[in-house]
Amino acid sequence: MKNSDPLVKTVSEDILKIRPYVPGKPVEEVKRELGISRVIKLASNENSLGPSPKAIQAIRNYASEVHFYPDGGCYYLKKDLASYIGVDPDNIILGNGSDEIVSIITRVFIREGDEAIMGDPSFLMYKIDTQLSRGKIICVSLRQFKIDIPGMVKALSSRTRLIFISNPNNPTGTIVTKYEMQKLIEKIPPDVLVVCDEAYHEYVDDVDYPDTLFWVKEGKNIIVLRTFSKIYGLAGLRIGYGIARKEIISILNRARPPFNVNSLAQVAARASLKDREHLAKSRNLIEKGKKFLYGKLKEMGIPFVPTQANFILIKTGERTRQIIHTLLKKGIILRDMEAYNLPHYIRLTISTQEENETFIREFQKALQ
């Protein structure tokens, strides 16, 4: 619709300025557009092993029950999660993906003119949801691809209500350390909430990575977000969760839509928590993939950012668009970083050995 449309004229400028989130191209779309049968998706940081076999079986077992509404409070999943991570069920909120919880948080804590501080670049939904709540986005540029915690502390003002920390950060894969998080927690005023988004925390092997649940248990103003989309391989079912002190969770639940987590997602998530073997297998796959890709990229002289997640940010230079297009024609879907103000970079999902090798082979050809 054109902006001269009377209905569009009623929409706030804050909404009209939003740049919609553009996900990685779906596999079926690429197959259809290019008329090819084999496509490798390395754009959305999904688990190439797929979900746990136990989760798949749980979905099959429950399929005949989908004519009933789901458990709106996710009672059994909350109970399992609470036992798994060592908190009380009342410390947990479930969402239709952890990004829905981000939306709920901004809706609850941001009023017009309030400020939300975030790294730049970082997960795009922080900006979008802040804009939807008529809040003011305060971006703090990364330093050497890492979130600048001292810069965030300096950016604090009387209007600050939220601080978003993506840890590991998407799209760089870098982490905020224990020491840095401690310094931030010490500095925040009592009316500011720290949102620590740990979508990729299961992949981290750095000993300096913080145990953020420590501050939750201490009653600090922090909410930790996690998801079943990444290492658990349930991206298509949309299920994530937040952990915070009970008072914060109680307020957020007032704004949470009813039945926001579907039944199949709940039973699949419960089954996934019981499959430690699949978790270890998925983690091991990424470790091996990282070593292989690091070695090949170094051989080729291609700069990249060492990662603590299941993706790698790779510098591809001024020919980035051409490289992405060339690889797409070969059935390899990558994520361009223009929306993150990194036009000369791509983000690569670490995958199986076969798919990693296919990427390197076609990437070398594209560079030539």
Secondary structure by P-SEA (a helix, b strand, c coil): ccccccccccccccccccccccccccaaaaaaaacccbbbbcccccccccccaaaaaaaaaacccccccccccaaaaaaaaaaaaccccccccccccaaaaaaaaaaccccccbbbbbcccccaaaaaaaaaacbbbbbbbbccccccaaaaaaaccccccbbbbccccccccccccaaaaaaaaacccccbbbbbbccccccccccccccaaaaaaacccbbbbbcccccccccccbbbbccccaaaaaaaaaacccccccaaaaaaaaaaaacaaaaaaaaaaaaaaaaaaaaaaaaaccccccccccbbbbbbccaaaaaaaaaaaacbbbbbccccccccbbbbccccaaaaaaaaaaaaaaac
